[in-house]
Amino acid sequence: MTRKHTFGLDQPWASQVAAQLPEFPPYGLPAPGPAPAPAPQASKVAAADAQVNPGAYSKPYCEFMTSNPTIFHAVDSFSKELEQHGYKHLSERAVWTSDLKRGGKFYATRNGSSIISFNIGKDYKSGNGLAIVAGHVDALTAKLKPVSQLPVKAGFQQLGVAPYAGGLGTTWWDRDLGIGGRVLVKDPSTGKIETKLVKLDWPIARIPTLAPHFGSPANGPFNPETQMVPITGVDNSDLFEKSATDSIDIKAGTFAATQPEKLVKIISKEIGVTDYSSILEWELELFDIQPAQLGGLEKDLIFAGRIDDKLCCYAAQHGLLASDDNKSTGIVKMVGMFDDEEIGSQLRQGAQSNFMSSVIERITEAFATEKYGPNLLSQTVANSFLVSSDVIHAVNPNFLNVYLENHSPRLNVGVAVSCDSNGHMTTDSVSQGILKEIASRCDSKLQVFQIRNDSRSGGTIGPMTSARIGMRAIDCGIPQLSMHSIRATTGSEDPGLGVKLFKGVFDFYEDVDKEFADF
């Protein structure tokens, strides 16, 4: 399938960062120059890390979130950005052995919705470990049904959609909804299938609430199949003389014939398709079109949709790009971003798949000086460390009673470690010790979160990934308010604080791991 990049470093957010920072090392680091002496009380803090400016990521993060509302746009944008920084794309269909080199930078995608990027140290040897930061890039949404065309009802055109995870909840009502995703198109000249990204970022749909004047029917509970159906326009043709309803240019029996005619024509125009029957399939979703933006009286907050969890993915990618190639040169630095976490991670592009384990196996095999086998792979895993990064509940001042004392993360302070005594998180004393040592070296402050005994904990990719592969792991994440709402809140410095810590993971893991050689 041909990969089509439509979003990348030509976007405003990228140019803002590039204007103030050097190309290498990128993002968050100042131009090369004399390094100031470390403060005596922070002798472990490298000068470069002390100069990371978390605030430099606030506006670029907002631009990224606004420009990339769907998972396909986000992965495409991350891919293009990696290529701009010297990363080479590897197809899973190919053999990688001849491509993988020490000092090389690579990435692979799966389904266009998951991506793994990695930087092989110049002194790496097969059997050495990996420092990994991984999370999920999918978000709650509403996806178009396979047949999304619905009959006109009471003068309104409507769209058949289904909730993905917790999408279509009450926060989705009365919102300006755009639509976007990927379209599979057959090239008539070659017969090959191409992927084209599309984004209609004006409000094409809305789910209307019932006015409270109607009493109990307006209070719910509501039926998600019959009472949460988006409207997309007005059609009062039943009140007047009807014209022919059959489209003269959409062929019966094609995929396009199962979708709303106007939507087919608008999307076709956006992607440059004139033959509607060449559209083989599409995977589209609704999203709140309101842009991500700085908020608060002093603009110390970020208000955005889909923060969970493009936030940690953004920070992980930029932490990798900012990492010093001359630090931790004996390991592989890796970032994983997975689809389907919100629905259990069990599809081939999810964290429970073999995607990450297969990449690790390929790297280990490529540098094996003797016969490759399970002994060498097990050694690699034992020397590795996974940081499972997923957003964490920031303390809500209006509901202090639901938080534990001393376990209430604040915004604009730092990444929070997530703990759970029942294994919903993979954090333990060893992994906390490793991350604390790393944080001390990159001058990052860690917070901690654990749910109350009378509340229910969520889950992350940490336990499943750690168990499948067998490596040591910790769960941590950037705090946010309004988790699983269509609009959420984080701190203006939180994306950059995540970059700072994750950069520290890549820069200092190799040295810190030597202190934990018995674990």
Backbone hydrogen bonds, N-H to C=O, Kabsch-Sander energy under -0.5 kcal/mol:
donor,donor_aa,acceptor,acceptor_aa,energy
2,T,193,I,-1.2
4,K,2,T,-0.5
5,H,3,R,-0.6
6,T,4,K,-0.6
11,Q,8,G,-1.5
14,A,11,Q,-0.5
15,S,11,Q,-1.6
16,Q,12,P,-2.0
17,V,13,W,-1.5
18,A,14,A,-2.8
19,A,15,S,-1.9
20,Q,16,Q,-0.8
20,Q,17,V,-1.0
21,L,17,V,-1.3
42,A,39,A,-2.0
43,S,40,P,-0.9
45,V,42,A,-1.7
46,A,44,K,-0.6
46,A,441,R,-1.1
50,A,46,A,-2.0
51,Q,47,A,-0.9
51,Q,48,A,-0.6
52,V,49,D,-1.2
53,N,28,G,-0.9
56,A,53,N,-1.8
57,Y,54,P,-1.7
58,S,55,G,-1.2
61,Y,57,Y,-2.2
62,C,58,S,-1.8
63,E,59,K,-2.5
64,F,60,P,-2.4
65,M,61,Y,-2.5
66,T,62,C,-2.2
67,S,63,E,-2.3
68,N,64,F,-1.4
74,A,70,T,-2.2
75,V,71,I,-2.4
76,D,72,F,-2.0
77,S,73,H,-2.6
78,F,74,A,-2.7
79,S,75,V,-2.3
80,K,76,D,-2.3
81,E,77,S,-2.3
82,L,78,F,-2.3
83,E,79,S,-2.2
84,Q,80,K,-1.8
85,H,81,E,-0.8
85,H,82,L,-1.0
86,G,83,E,-1.6
87,Y,82,L,-2.3
88,K,105,K,-2.5
90,L,107,Y,-2.8
94,A,91,S,-1.4
99,D,96,W,-1.6
100,L,96,W,-2.0
103,G,120,I,-1.8
104,G,101,K,-2.1
106,F,118,F,-2.8
107,Y,88,K,-2.1
108,A,116,I,-2.5
110,R,114,S,-2.1
113,S,110,R,-1.6
114,S,110,R,-1.2
115,I,337,M,-2.3
116,I,108,A,-2.7
117,S,335,V,-2.5
118,F,106,F,-2.9
119,N,333,K,-2.7
120,I,104,G,-2.6
121,G,119,N,-0.6
121,G,331,I,-2.1
123,D,329,T,-2.5
124,Y,121,G,-1.6
125,K,330,G,-0.7
126,S,367,F,-0.8
128,N,125,K,-2.6
131,A,332,V,-2.4
132,I,130,L,-0.6
132,I,385,F,-2.7
133,V,334,M,-2.2
134,A,387,V,-2.5
135,G,336,G,-2.3
137,V,338,F,-2.6
138,D,338,F,-0.9
141,T,164,Y,-1.3
142,A,286,L,-0.6
143,K,162,A,-2.7
144,L,284,L,-2.2
145,K,160,G,-2.5
148,S,146,P,-0.6
149,Q,258,T,-1.6
150,L,158,Q,-0.7
153,K,156,F,-2.3
156,F,153,K,-1.8
157,Q,233,G,-2.4
159,L,230,P,-1.7
160,G,148,S,-2.5
161,V,159,L,-0.8
162,A,143,K,-3.0
164,Y,141,T,-3.1
165,A,163,P,-0.6
167,G,164,Y,-1.5
169,G,166,G,-0.7
172,W,169,G,-2.2
173,W,170,T,-1.3
174,D,207,I,-3.1
175,R,172,W,-0.9
177,L,175,R,-0.8
177,L,205,A,-2.3
178,G,287,F,-3.3
179,I,200,L,-1.7
180,G,285,E,-2.1
181,G,198,V,-2.4
182,R,283,E,-1.7
183,V,196,K,-2.6
184,L,281,E,-2.7
185,V,183,V,-0.6
185,V,194,E,-2.7
186,K,278,S,-2.6
187,D,185,V,-0.6
187,D,192,K,-3.1
191,G,187,D,-3.3
194,E,185,V,-3.2
195,T,2,T,-1.4
196,K,183,V,-2.5
196,K,194,E,-0.5
198,V,181,G,-2.6
200,L,179,I,-3.4
201,D,199,K,-1.0
204,I,177,L,-1.9
204,I,202,W,-1.0
205,A,177,L,-1.7
206,R,231,I,-1.4
214,F,211,A,-1.8
215,G,212,P,-1.9
218,A,215,G,-1.9
219,N,216,S,-1.8
220,G,216,S,-0.6
227,Q,223,N,-2.8
231,I,206,R,-2.9
232,T,157,Q,-2.9
233,G,157,Q,-1.0
235,D,155,G,-2.7
239,L,236,N,-2.1
240,F,237,S,-1.0
251,K,249,D,-0.6
254,T,251,K,-1.4
257,A,254,T,-0.6
258,T,255,F,-2.0
259,Q,256,A,-1.4
264,V,260,P,-2.4
265,K,261,E,-2.2
266,I,262,K,-2.3
267,I,263,L,-2.6
268,S,264,V,-2.4
269,K,265,K,-1.9
270,E,266,I,-1.9
271,I,267,I,-1.9
272,G,268,S,-0.7
272,G,269,K,-0.6
273,V,268,S,-2.9
276,Y,274,T,-0.9
278,S,275,D,-2.1
279,I,276,Y,-1.5
280,L,184,L,-2.5
280,L,278,S,-0.8
281,E,184,L,-1.1
283,E,182,R,-2.7
285,E,180,G,-2.7
286,L,142,A,-2.6
287,F,178,G,-1.8
289,I,176,D,-2.3
293,Q,303,F,-2.3
295,G,301,L,-2.5
299,K,296,G,-1.4
301,L,295,G,-2.0
302,I,490,T,-3.1
303,F,293,Q,-2.8
304,A,302,I,-0.5
304,A,488,A,-2.2
309,D,307,I,-0.9
310,K,306,R,-1.2
311,L,307,I,-2.3
313,C,309,D,-1.3
314,Y,310,K,-2.2
315,A,311,L,-2.1
316,A,312,C,-2.5
317,Q,313,C,-2.5
318,H,314,Y,-2.2
319,G,315,A,-2.1
320,L,316,A,-2.1
321,L,317,Q,-2.3
322,A,318,H,-1.8
323,S,319,G,-0.8
323,S,320,L,-0.6
325,D,323,S,-0.5
327,K,324,D,-1.9
331,I,328,S,-1.1
332,V,129,G,-1.6
333,K,119,N,-2.6
334,M,131,A,-2.8
334,M,332,V,-0.5
335,V,117,S,-2.7
336,G,133,V,-1.8
337,M,115,I,-2.7
338,F,135,G,-2.3
339,D,349,Q,-1.9
343,I,340,D,-1.1
344,G,341,E,-1.5
345,S,340,D,-3.3
350,G,347,L,-2.4
352,Q,345,S,-1.9
353,S,350,G,-1.5
358,S,354,N,-2.8
359,V,355,F,-1.6
360,I,356,M,-2.4
361,E,357,S,-2.3
362,R,358,S,-2.1
363,I,359,V,-2.2
364,T,360,I,-2.5
365,E,361,E,-2.5
366,A,362,R,-2.1
367,F,363,I,-1.2
368,A,365,E,-1.2
377,L,373,G,-1.9
378,S,374,P,-2.6
379,Q,375,N,-1.7
380,T,376,L,-2.0
381,V,377,L,-2.3
382,A,378,S,-2.3
383,N,379,Q,-1.4
384,S,381,V,-1.6
385,F,130,L,-2.4
386,L,472,R,-2.5
387,V,132,I,-3.3
388,S,386,L,-0.7
388,S,474,I,-3.0
389,S,134,A,-3.4
389,S,387,V,-0.7
390,D,388,S,-0.6
390,D,476,C,-1.8
392,I,478,I,-1.6
394,A,480,Q,-2.6
395,V,409,P,-3.2
399,F,396,N,-2.0
400,L,397,P,-0.5
402,V,399,F,-1.8
403,Y,400,L,-1.6
407,H,404,L,-1.8
413,V,410,R,-0.7
414,G,410,R,-0.6
416,A,477,G,-2.9
417,V,447,Q,-3.1
418,S,475,D,-2.7
419,C,417,V,-0.5
419,C,449,F,-2.7
423,G,420,D,-1.2
432,Q,428,D,-2.4
433,G,429,S,-2.1
434,I,430,V,-2.3
435,L,431,S,-2.3
436,K,432,Q,-2.6
437,E,433,G,-2.0
438,I,434,I,-2.1
439,A,435,L,-2.9
440,S,436,K,-2.2
441,R,437,E,-1.3
442,C,438,I,-1.5
444,S,439,A,-2.6
447,Q,415,V,-2.3
449,F,417,V,-2.8
450,Q,407,H,-0.5
451,I,419,C,-0.5
455,S,452,R,-1.7
460,T,424,H,-0.7
465,T,461,I,-2.4
466,S,462,G,-2.9
467,A,463,P,-2.4
468,R,464,M,-2.2
469,I,465,T,-2.4
470,G,466,S,-2.7
472,R,384,S,-0.8
474,I,386,L,-2.0
476,C,388,S,-2.7
476,C,474,I,-0.5
477,G,416,A,-2.5
480,Q,392,I,-2.3
481,L,489,T,-2.9
485,S,482,S,-1.9
488,A,304,A,-3.5
489,T,481,L,-1.6
490,T,302,I,-2.1
492,S,300,D,-2.0
494,D,491,G,-0.8
497,L,493,E,-2.4
498,G,494,D,-2.2
499,V,495,P,-1.9
500,K,496,G,-2.4
501,L,497,L,-1.9
502,F,498,G,-2.7
503,K,499,V,-2.6
504,G,500,K,-1.6
505,V,501,L,-1.9
506,F,502,F,-1.8
507,D,503,K,-2.5
508,F,504,G,-2.7
509,Y,505,V,-1.4
512,V,508,F,-2.5
513,D,509,Y,-3.0
514,K,510,E,-0.8
514,K,511,D,-0.6
515,E,511,D,-0.6
515,E,512,V,-1.5
516,F,513,D,-1.3
517,A,514,K,-0.9
519,F,516,F,-2.0
